[in-house]
Amino acid sequence: MGAIVKFMGDFLEQFFVKGVWGILKGIGLGIANIFNIPRYITIFKGYMSELGAGGIVLAVLAIILVLAVLAGIVFLLVLLFRKYVRFRKTVVDQEELLNEVATLNREVIKLTLEKEKILAMKVSQLGLRPGESPYLEAPDGSAGAEAGEAEEGAEDGDMLDEDYSRFYKLTQVDLAIESYQPPEYNNEITLPEIIDMFRNFAASRMGLYYEPNIIRLFISALSTTRLIILQGISGTGKTSLPYAFGKFLKNDATIASVQPSWRDRTELFGYFNEFTKRFNETEVLKKMYEATYKEDIFVTILDEMNIARVEYYFAELLSILEMPSRDEWVVSLVPSVWPTDPKHLFDGKLKLPENMWYIGTINNDDSTFAVTDKVYDRAIPIDINTKGKYFEAPWTDHLNLSYKHLEEMFREAKIKHKVSEESLRKLAELDDYVIEHFRLAFGNRIVKQLEEFVPAFVACGGTEIDGLDFILCHKILRKFEALNLSFIRDEIGGLITYLNKHFGKSNMKESKEYLERLQKLI
């Protein structure tokens, strides 16, 4: 037993005392010797008498070198210590931040629970349990007991009408329309008179000055599509044009300021809240519903429409408005029917009004998305790149204009100013030329739009060739921007020559100017 104890003592002494302690002691002695300044001084004094002038210089250099090394060692130690302190502080801050996040999460959970309690109290005031509908049908198909109780409560004056309608805003329209008296519409006015009257109205009453051709394009676009895009530099009156048009017709435009977060149709129509059993209606939906009662012209402005992706939030409307029959212009809002639903809803669906146009304004900069061909093909884009010049305008009154009279004038224009066969032939030949040289085609939709836009443009005071020029520039040549311009440089020059030859050097000015701008970009 004594031998084992002695063995363990000698063995561990060899490892810990002579080994580990020797290492630590050696390191300590080494550090002490490195920083033993008195010893350096003693050595230097001891050799002073034996060193010559050159030796003293070398000795001084050696001292300076040693001091530099010592300073470097101290600097490294300080740097390592500071790094450690910063690292430790970062770790501590992270721990504190995580604790704070955890605390906030607990507060969010508490607030959510409080919110649910408040909503539950609101629902309980209706005599319901959360998730219950006041108009659930009984097994025999009749309204349930809750509906009867709700009606009795309304008779007793305990609750208001809006407590029972899931479409509060639309129901208010139903109530307001009961006392509505339609105005006396001016069914004798002509398209040129509308243009002059609106131009003078905007100038005399609102201080807005527009060139006649801009208004002519705007009115003509109404005959072609329900979606018009106003584009151009900022400050030229893109938003104010449709806004002033609404004022002119005594029916203010609805302005929907598009947000970057818009991703689906709920931004335009609203959505049904399953918990509260209410439909959160938007002002756009309210105006749509109001338009189903009236013959007025309604304008909805999608301000800065490409600050979000148009094909996301406007996709359903794009598809519906393409339907050939207006009976198919139907959007589904809710999957079920309640007895108190608004009068002009059927099977939870709303028929889109024929008298509403959607006017989008766009800016092309780094904060916006590019508008896709899918949107451009279905719309009429109008460039507004110049400010209107001031002119003296007579004081002009509002106009009561029925959309039926407006569309009747468009139909008459389509018969009276039908696109000539010669222009259609030249257009077909131009289509073949563009297909051959640029691999682009007009398409049936664009031809249809041309046959509707050009007659209206002529009826508004324009010329057929200028109407063709506008459609060609904004519906066909615009697609060239998606091509590799460096590969079609020579082809662009050939197209300009083709237009001069077949349409005349003095015609198709807008298209030729656009092609020349493309050449300068190459």
C-alpha positions in Angstrom: 0.0 0.0 0.0 2.9 2.4 0.9 4.6 1.6 -2.5 1.4 2.6 -4.4 1.1 5.9 -2.5 4.7 6.7 -3.1 4.3 5.7 -6.8 1.3 7.9 -7.2 3.0 10.8 -5.4 6.2 10.6 -7.6 4.1 10.0 -10.8 1.8 12.9 -10.2 4.6 15.1 -9.0 6.4 14.4 -12.2 3.3 15.5 -14.3 1.9 18.3 -12.3 4.8 19.8 -10.3 7.8 19.3 -12.6 5.7 19.3 -15.8 2.7 21.6 -15.7 4.0 23.8 -13.0 7.4 23.8 -14.7 5.8 25.0 -17.9 3.8 27.8 -16.1 6.9 28.7 -14.0 9.0 28.8 -17.1 6.5 31.0 -18.9 6.3 33.3 -15.9 10.1 33.5 -15.5 10.4 34.1 -19.3 7.9 37.0 -19.1 9.6 38.3 -16.0 13.0 38.2 -17.7 11.6 39.9 -20.8 10.3 42.8 -18.8 13.3 42.9 -16.3 14.4 46.5 -17.1 16.9 46.8 -14.2 18.8 43.7 -15.5 19.0 45.4 -19.0 20.4 48.5 -17.3 23.0 46.5 -15.3 24.2 44.6 -18.4 24.6 47.9 -20.3 26.5 49.5 -17.5 28.8 46.5 -17.2 29.9 46.7 -20.8 30.1 50.4 -21.1 33.8 50.6 -20.3 34.6 47.8 -22.8 32.6 49.1 -25.8 34.0 51.6 -28.2 32.1 54.3 -30.0 30.8 51.9 -32.6 29.9 49.3 -30.0 27.8 51.9 -28.1 25.9 52.8 -31.2 25.2 49.1 -31.9 24.2 48.6 -28.2 21.7 51.5 -28.5 20.2 50.0 -31.6 19.9 46.7 -29.8 18.1 48.5 -26.9 15.8 50.3 -29.3 15.0 46.9 -31.0 14.2 45.3 -27.7 12.0 48.2 -26.7 10.1 48.0 -30.0 9.6 44.2 -29.5 8.3 44.9 -26.0 6.0 47.6 -27.2 4.7 45.2 -29.9 4.1 42.5 -27.4 2.2 45.0 -25.1 0.2 46.3 -28.1 -0.8 42.7 -29.1 -1.9 41.9 -25.5 -4.0 45.1 -25.3 -5.5 44.4 -28.8 -6.4 40.8 -27.8 -7.9 42.1 -24.5 -10.0 44.7 -26.4 -11.2 42.0 -28.9 -12.2 39.8 -26.0 -14.1 42.6 -24.3 -16.0 43.5 -27.6 -16.8 39.8 -28.2 -18.1 39.4 -24.7 -20.2 42.6 -25.0 -21.7 41.3 -28.3 -22.6 38.0 -26.7 -24.2 39.9 -23.7 -26.1 42.2 -26.1 -27.4 39.3 -28.1 -28.6 37.6 -24.9 -30.3 40.7 -23.8 -31.9 41.2 -27.2 -33.2 37.6 -27.2 -34.6 38.1 -23.8 -36.3 41.3 -24.9 -37.8 39.5 -28.0 -39.1 36.8 -25.8 -40.7 39.4 -23.5 -42.3 41.2 -26.5 -43.6 37.8 -27.8 -45.3 37.2 -24.5 -46.8 40.7 -24.7 -48.1 40.0 -28.2 -49.7 36.8 -27.0 -51.4 38.7 -24.2 -52.6 41.5 -26.5 -53.9 38.9 -29.0 -55.9 37.2 -26.2 -57.3 40.6 -25.1 -58.3 41.3 -28.7 -60.0 37.9 -29.0 -61.9 38.6 -25.8 -63.1 42.0 -27.0 -64.2 40.6 -30.4 -66.0 37.8 -28.5 -67.8 40.4 -26.4 -68.9 42.3 -29.5 -70.2 39.1 -31.1 -71.9 38.1 -27.8 -73.8 41.4 -28.0 -75.5 40.1 -31.1 -76.6 37.0 -29.1 -74.1 34.8 -31.0 -71.2 32.6 -30.3 -68.0 33.3 -32.2 -68.2 31.8 -35.7 -72.0 31.7 -35.7 -74.1 33.5 -38.3 -77.3 35.3 -37.4 -78.9 34.0 -40.6 -78.2 30.3 -40.4 -81.0 28.3 -42.1 -83.0 25.8 -40.1 -83.2 22.2 -41.4 -86.5 23.0 -43.1 -84.9 25.8 -45.1 -86.4 28.7 -43.0 -84.3 31.2 -41.2 -83.0 30.0 -37.9 -84.1 31.2 -34.4 -81.1 33.6 -34.3 -82.5 35.4 -37.3 -85.9 35.7 -35.7 -84.4 37.0 -32.5 -82.4 39.5 -34.5 -85.5 40.8 -36.2 -87.3 41.1 -32.9 -84.3 43.0 -31.4 -84.4 45.4 -34.4 -88.1 46.0 -33.8 -87.5 46.7 -30.2 -84.9 49.3 -31.1 -82.2 47.4 -29.2 -79.9 47.1 -32.3 -79.2 49.1 -35.5 -79.7 47.9 -39.1 -76.0 47.8 -39.7 -75.7 45.1 -37.0 -77.5 42.7 -39.3 -76.1 43.5 -42.7 -72.7 41.9 -43.6 -72.4 44.5 -46.4 -72.8 47.7 -44.5 -71.6 50.2 -47.2 -73.6 48.5 -49.9 -76.7 48.4 -47.8 -76.3 52.2 -47.2 -76.3 52.6 -51.0 -79.6 50.7 -51.2 -81.1 53.0 -48.6 -79.8 56.2 -50.2 -81.0 55.2 -53.7 -84.6 55.1 -52.5 -84.6 58.9 -52.5 -82.4 59.3 -55.6 -83.7 61.3 -58.5 -81.8 60.8 -61.8 -80.7 64.1 -63.4 -81.8 65.3 -66.8 -79.1 64.1 -69.1 -77.9 66.0 -72.1 -78.6 63.6 -74.9 -78.1 66.1 -77.7 -74.4 66.9 -77.1 -71.8 65.6 -79.6 -68.3 64.2 -79.0 -66.5 67.4 -80.3 -68.7 69.5 -78.0 -67.8 67.3 -75.0 -64.1 67.8 -75.7 -64.4 71.6 -76.0 -66.7 71.8 -73.0 -64.5 69.6 -70.8 -61.3 71.5 -71.8 -62.9 74.8 -71.0 -64.3 73.4 -67.7 -60.9 72.2 -66.6 -59.2 75.5 -67.5 -61.8 77.9 -66.1 -62.8 76.0 -62.9 -59.8 74.0 -61.9 -56.8 75.8 -63.5 -55.9 72.7 -65.5 -54.8 73.1 -69.2 -54.9 70.3 -71.6 -54.1 70.1 -75.3 -57.2 69.2 -77.4 -55.5 66.1 -78.7 -54.9 64.7 -75.2 -58.6 65.0 -74.4 -59.5 63.6 -77.9 -57.3 60.5 -77.2 -58.8 60.1 -73.7 -62.5 60.2 -74.9 -61.6 57.9 -77.8 -60.0 55.4 -75.4 -63.3 55.2 -73.5 -64.9 53.7 -76.6 -62.2 50.9 -76.8 -61.6 49.5 -73.4 -62.5 49.8 -69.8 -58.8 50.2 -68.8 -56.9 53.3 -69.8 -53.2 53.9 -68.8 -51.9 57.4 -68.5 -48.1 57.5 -68.5 -45.4 60.1 -68.6 -43.2 62.3 -66.6 -44.3 63.5 -63.2 -46.3 66.7 -62.9 -48.0 66.7 -66.3 -51.5 66.0 -65.1 -51.9 62.3 -65.3 -54.0 62.0 -62.2 -55.7 65.3 -62.5 -57.1 64.5 -66.0 -59.6 61.7 -64.9 -60.1 63.6 -61.6 -61.2 66.7 -63.5 -63.4 64.5 -65.8 -65.2 63.2 -62.8 -65.8 66.8 -61.5 -67.0 67.8 -65.0 -69.6 65.0 -65.0 -70.7 65.8 -61.4 -69.6 62.4 -60.3 -66.3 62.5 -58.4 -63.7 59.9 -59.4 -62.8 57.2 -56.9 -59.1 57.4 -56.2 -57.5 54.1 -55.2 -53.9 54.8 -54.2 -52.1 51.6 -55.0 -49.7 50.3 -52.3 -46.6 48.1 -52.8 -48.2 45.4 -50.7 -51.1 44.9 -53.1 -51.1 41.3 -54.3 -54.7 40.1 -54.9 -58.2 41.2 -55.6 -59.1 41.9 -52.0 -57.3 45.3 -52.3 -60.0 46.4 -54.8 -63.1 44.5 -53.6 -62.5 43.8 -49.9 -62.9 40.5 -48.1 -65.2 38.5 -45.9 -64.2 38.3 -42.2 -65.2 34.8 -41.1 -65.0 35.7 -37.4 -67.1 38.9 -37.4 -69.3 37.6 -40.3 -68.9 41.0 -42.0 -67.6 41.9 -45.5 -64.9 44.6 -45.3 -65.9 46.6 -48.4 -63.6 49.1 -50.2 -64.6 52.4 -51.6 -64.0 50.9 -55.1 -66.6 48.2 -54.4 -69.1 50.7 -53.0 -68.8 52.8 -56.2 -69.1 49.7 -58.3 -72.3 48.9 -56.5 -73.6 52.5 -56.8 -72.9 52.5 -60.5 -75.3 49.5 -61.0 -78.2 51.9 -60.0 -77.3 54.8 -62.2 -76.6 55.8 -65.8 -73.8 58.3 -64.8 -70.3 57.7 -66.0 -68.1 56.4 -63.1 -64.3 56.7 -63.0 -61.9 54.8 -60.8 -58.4 56.1 -60.6 -55.6 53.5 -59.9 -53.0 56.0 -58.8 -49.4 54.8 -59.4 -50.8 51.5 -60.4 -47.4 49.9 -61.1 -46.0 50.5 -57.7 -47.3 46.9 -57.2 -47.6 44.2 -59.9 -50.7 45.1 -61.9 -51.2 41.5 -63.1 -51.6 40.4 -59.4 -54.3 42.6 -58.0 -56.0 43.5 -61.3 -55.8 40.0 -62.9 -59.5 39.1 -62.3 -60.8 42.3 -63.6 -58.6 42.0 -66.7 -60.0 38.6 -67.4 -63.7 39.5 -66.7 -63.6 42.7 -68.8 -62.3 40.7 -71.7 -65.5 38.7 -71.9 -67.4 39.4 -75.1 -70.8 39.5 -73.4 -71.4 42.0 -70.6 -73.7 39.4 -69.0 -70.5 37.6 -68.1 -69.0 40.6 -66.3 -69.6 39.0 -62.9 -67.4 38.8 -59.8 -68.1 36.5 -56.9 -67.9 38.1 -53.5 -69.2 35.6 -51.0 -70.1 31.9 -51.4 -73.5 32.0 -49.7 -76.7 34.1 -49.6 -78.2 35.9 -46.6 -81.7 37.5 -46.5 -80.2 40.9 -45.8 -77.7 41.0 -48.6 -77.8 44.1 -50.8 -80.5 44.1 -53.5 -78.2 44.1 -56.5 -76.2 41.1 -55.4 -77.4 37.7 -56.7 -76.0 34.4 -55.4 -73.3 36.3 -53.6 -72.1 37.8 -56.9 -72.0 41.3 -58.3 -72.4 42.2 -62.0 -69.7 44.7 -62.9 -71.2 48.0 -63.9 -71.1 48.9 -67.6 -70.7 52.5 -66.8 -67.4 52.4 -64.9 -63.9 52.9 -66.4 -60.6 52.3 -64.7 -57.9 54.9 -65.3 -54.4 53.9 -64.2 -51.5 56.3 -63.8 -47.9 55.0 -64.0 -44.4 56.3 -63.5 -41.4 54.3 -64.9 -38.6 54.6 -62.3 -36.7 52.4 -59.9 -39.6 52.3 -57.4 -42.1 50.7 -59.8 -42.6 47.4 -61.7 -42.6 47.2 -65.4 -46.2 46.8 -66.8 -46.4 43.6 -68.7 -47.7 43.0 -72.2 -50.8 41.2 -70.7 -51.9 44.5 -69.2 -50.8 46.8 -72.1 -52.5 44.7 -74.7 -55.9 45.0 -72.9 -55.5 48.8 -72.2 -55.1 52.0 -74.2 -51.9 53.7 -73.0 -51.7 57.5 -73.5 -48.5 59.4 -73.0 -48.7 62.8 -71.3 -45.2 64.3 -71.4 -45.9 68.0 -71.8 -47.7 70.5 -69.6 -50.7 72.2 -71.1 -50.3 75.8 -72.1 -52.4 78.5 -70.5 -55.3 79.8 -72.5 -58.3 82.0 -71.8 -61.3 79.8 -71.3 -64.9 80.8 -70.8 -66.6 79.8 -67.5 -68.1 76.4 -68.3 -70.8 74.5 -66.4 -70.9 70.8 -65.5 -72.4 68.2 -67.9 -75.0 65.6 -67.1 -73.9 62.8 -69.4 -75.4 59.3 -69.6 -73.1 56.5 -70.4 -75.8 55.1 -72.8 -75.7 58.3 -74.8 -71.9 58.2 -74.9 -71.8 54.6 -76.1 -74.5 55.4 -78.7 -72.3 58.1 -80.1 -69.4 55.6 -80.2 -71.6 53.1 -82.1 -72.7 55.8 -84.6 -69.0 56.8 -85.1 -68.1 53.2 -85.8 -70.7 53.1 -88.6 -70.1 56.6 -90.0 -66.3 56.7 -89.7 -65.5 53.0 -90.3 -61.8 52.4 -91.0 -61.3 52.5 -94.8 -60.5 49.3 -96.7 -57.3 51.0 -98.0 -56.1 51.6 -94.5 -56.9 48.1 -93.4 -55.0 46.7 -96.5 -52.0 48.8 -95.7 -52.2 47.7 -92.1 -52.3 44.1 -93.1 -49.2 44.6 -95.4 -47.4 46.3 -92.5 -48.3 43.4 -90.3 -46.6 41.0 -92.7 -43.6 43.3 -92.9 -43.3 43.5 -89.1 -43.6 39.7 -88.8 -40.9 39.1 -91.4 -38.4 41.6 -90.0 -39.2 41.7 -86.2 -41.1 38.5 -85.5 -44.0 40.5 -84.1 -47.7 40.4 -85.0 -50.6 42.7 -84.5 -53.0 40.1 -83.2 -56.8 40.0 -83.4 -57.3 42.0 -80.1 -55.3 45.0 -81.5 -57.1 45.0 -84.8 -60.4 45.0 -82.9 -59.3 47.9 -80.7 -58.1 49.8 -83.8 -61.6 49.3 -85.5 -63.2 50.8 -82.4 -60.7 53.5 -81.5 -60.1 55.1 -84.9 -63.8 55.8 -85.7 -64.2 57.4 -82.3 -61.0 59.4 -82.8 -62.3 60.7 -86.1 -65.7 61.6 -84.6 -63.9 63.5 -81.9 -62.2 65.7 -84.5 -59.1 63.7 -85.4 -58.1 62.1 -88.7 -58.0 58.4 -89.6 -54.3 58.4 -90.3 -53.5 59.9 -87.0 -55.6 57.4 -85.2 -53.8 54.6 -87.0 -50.5 56.2 -86.1 -51.4 56.3 -82.4 -52.5 52.6 -82.3 -49.4 51.5 -84.3 -47.0 53.5 -82.0 -48.5 52.5 -78.7 -49.7 49.0 -79.3 -47.2 47.6 -81.7 -43.9 49.5 -81.8 -43.9 49.7 -78.0 -43.1 46.0 -78.1 -39.7 46.7 -79.8 -38.3 47.8 -76.4 -38.4 44.1 -75.3 -36.2 43.2 -78.3 -32.4 43.4 -78.6 -32.1 46.8 -80.2 -28.6 46.3 -81.4 -29.7 43.4 -83.6 -32.6 45.3 -85.2 -30.8 48.6 -85.7 -30.8 48.4 -89.5 -34.3 46.9 -89.5 -35.6 50.0 -87.7 -34.3 52.2 -90.4 -35.9 50.0 -93.0 -39.3 50.3 -91.2 -39.1 54.1 -91.2 -38.5 53.9 -95.0 -41.4 51.5 -95.3 -43.8 53.9 -93.5 -42.6 56.9 -95.6 -43.3 54.9 -98.8 -46.7 53.4 -97.9 -48.2 56.1 -95.7 -46.5 59.2 -96.9 -43.6 61.2 -95.5 -45.9 63.7 -93.8 -48.0 60.9 -92.0 -47.3 58.5 -89.2 -45.2 61.1 -87.4 -45.6 59.7 -83.9 -44.5 56.2 -85.0 -41.5 57.6 -86.9 -40.4 59.8 -84.0 -40.7 56.8 -81.7 -38.5 54.7 -84.0 -35.9 57.4 -84.3 -35.7 57.6 -80.5 -35.1 53.9 -80.4 -32.2 54.3 -82.9 -30.6 56.9 -80.7 -30.7 54.4 -77.8 -28.5 51.9 -79.7 
